[in-house]
Amino acid sequence: MFFTNLFFGMDFLWWILWSALLVWIFLVPYDIPGQRNRKRSAILILQERFAKGAIDLKEYERNKKILERDKIGPS
């Protein structure tokens, strides 16, 4: 009889379940099935464009020199 008001009428396991659900919803900032998305650096984007043939060697070297001079490349 005195168990009716214990844990506000919910079983202890239900409190654990609901608490875990709330933690998962509000504190996990990333998609569970996916991986964390990383920001691509400017030099990596430049290398990908050169590999795809979107830019030629002259433009690649010029832009790479600018990025290395300005220290915008990978950290």
C-alpha positions as CSV (number, residue, x, y, z in Angstrom):
1,M,0.0,0.0,0.0
2,F,2.7,2.5,0.8
3,F,4.4,1.8,-2.6
4,T,1.7,3.7,-4.5
5,N,3.4,7.1,-4.1
6,L,6.9,5.8,-4.5
7,F,8.6,7.5,-7.5
8,F,5.3,9.4,-8.2
9,G,3.5,6.2,-9.3
10,M,6.1,5.1,-11.8
11,D,8.3,2.1,-11.4
12,F,12.1,2.8,-10.9
13,L,12.9,1.2,-14.3
14,W,10.5,3.5,-16.1
15,W,12.3,6.5,-14.6
16,I,15.6,5.1,-15.9
17,L,14.0,4.6,-19.4
18,W,12.6,8.1,-19.6
19,S,15.7,9.7,-18.3
20,A,17.9,7.9,-20.8
21,L,15.5,8.9,-23.6
22,L,15.7,12.6,-22.6
23,V,19.4,12.5,-22.3
24,W,19.6,10.9,-25.8
25,I,17.3,13.5,-27.3
26,F,18.8,16.6,-25.8
27,L,22.4,15.9,-25.1
28,V,23.5,13.9,-28.1
29,P,24.3,16.5,-30.8
30,Y,25.1,14.1,-33.5
31,D,23.1,11.6,-35.5
32,I,23.4,8.2,-33.9
33,P,23.6,6.1,-37.2
34,G,25.9,8.6,-39.0
35,Q,29.3,9.8,-38.3
36,R,30.3,13.2,-37.1
37,N,30.6,15.7,-39.9
38,R,34.0,17.3,-40.1
39,K,34.6,20.7,-41.8
40,R,36.8,20.3,-44.8
41,S,39.8,22.6,-45.0
42,A,40.4,24.9,-47.9
43,I,43.5,23.1,-49.0
44,L,41.5,19.8,-49.1
45,I,38.8,21.4,-51.2
46,L,41.5,22.7,-53.5
47,Q,43.1,19.3,-53.9
48,E,39.7,17.7,-54.7
49,R,38.9,20.3,-57.4
50,F,42.4,19.7,-58.9
51,A,41.8,15.9,-58.8
52,K,38.4,16.3,-60.5
53,G,39.9,18.4,-63.3
54,A,37.9,21.5,-62.4
55,I,41.1,23.6,-62.2
56,D,44.4,23.3,-64.0
57,L,47.9,23.0,-62.5
58,K,48.7,26.7,-62.8
59,E,45.6,27.7,-60.9
60,Y,46.1,25.0,-58.3
61,E,49.7,26.1,-57.5
62,R,48.7,29.7,-57.4
63,N,45.8,29.1,-55.0
64,K,47.9,26.7,-52.9
65,K,50.6,29.3,-52.5
66,I,48.0,31.8,-51.4
67,L,46.5,29.4,-48.8
68,E,49.9,28.5,-47.4
69,R,50.9,32.1,-47.2
70,D,47.7,33.1,-45.4
71,K,47.7,29.9,-43.2
72,I,44.2,29.0,-44.1
73,G,45.2,25.4,-44.9
74,P,44.6,22.4,-42.5
75,S,45.1,23.1,-38.9
